[in-house]
Amino acid sequence: MATVDVRSMSLAVLAVLGVVAALKLAAEVLIPITLSISLSYALMPLVSAMKRRLRIPEAIGAALSLAFLVALIAFTVAMLQTRATGLLDTIPQATQRIGRLLHNTALDRTSAIRKLTAAAEALERAAGSALPAAPAANAPPPPNLRSHVLSATGATLKALGETTVVLALSYFLLISGHSFKRKLVRISGTSLREKKLTVQILDEIDQQIQRYLLIQLGTSALVGVATGLIFAIVGLDNAVLWGVAAGILHLVPYIGSTFVVLLSAMFAYLQFNSAQLAAVVGGSALAVAGLVGLGMVPWLTERVGRINAVATFITLLFWNWLWGIPGLLLGIPVMMAIMAICERVSGLESLAELLGADSRTARTRA
């Protein structure tokens, strides 16, 4: 019996590793598909409301929803373009000021940077005298402007192509989502119990992912408004732009908020020439992101998806390694779908118990 258990466990581990390898290798295909599914979940309530209340067919409602989303993004970009251009114009001046600051600090013989630089130079000289002289390597070729332009053009065309694919697939999912679910129910099994279980899983996935997306949108708006108001009170230039950036980047867990904190503190120091005000700006952005991102979002996610905070954090680490930034955006919805399946499929209850927020909330439905 023990041999059979070890063999079964080994096969299960190999199967999991195979799935992970497949997810890693097929990232370019799976990421647009997963993004399209998430986008269809987000827009499905709007399409259903237009069909129910305004008698608009799903095909037209889906097209209107996607067109509204694209127009909203384009309007936001156009509205903030002037502010963003003004902020980018200050980057050369900021670079010069930082360069002067570092140069003056390096000239100060009592500064820690000067001492560390001197120690590093001494170690480098000692290592150079101990090792034989290496033959001179060929100098790298100068940067080719044409290759950079071609690379940027290729990246832009690739991004536009992927965006088109995501929008097109989202449209087809919106207009055929219900029929696709009916097909899943028909092929799920022959007994009424199996079909009922499939319906319960699909409904649970719908509710959890839609609630999670609503939580993300609501908390991102809260972060953006709070950050913009605090920056405006402090007197930081382009406070509206910083608020919008904080709200959008909050959708990328941890990394986006860290980027906003560091960059806003740097621009605050360059504007006010005061380390105290820079600390106030960076600290306020960190406080808002921490209260919402580390307090409110995990608590709401735990209540909606019934996934404990440890499993949530590990999920973000895993999907970040697997798919990068898109993995941070999509990891939690994927885990919610897995959780809904584990709660109802016989043999996977232990995994649901491990991932669940509380043993009393995990329930297995026959």
Order of alpha helices (4+ residues) and beta strands (2+ residues): alpha-alpha-alpha-alpha-alpha-alpha-alpha-alpha-alpha-alpha-alpha-alpha-alpha-alpha
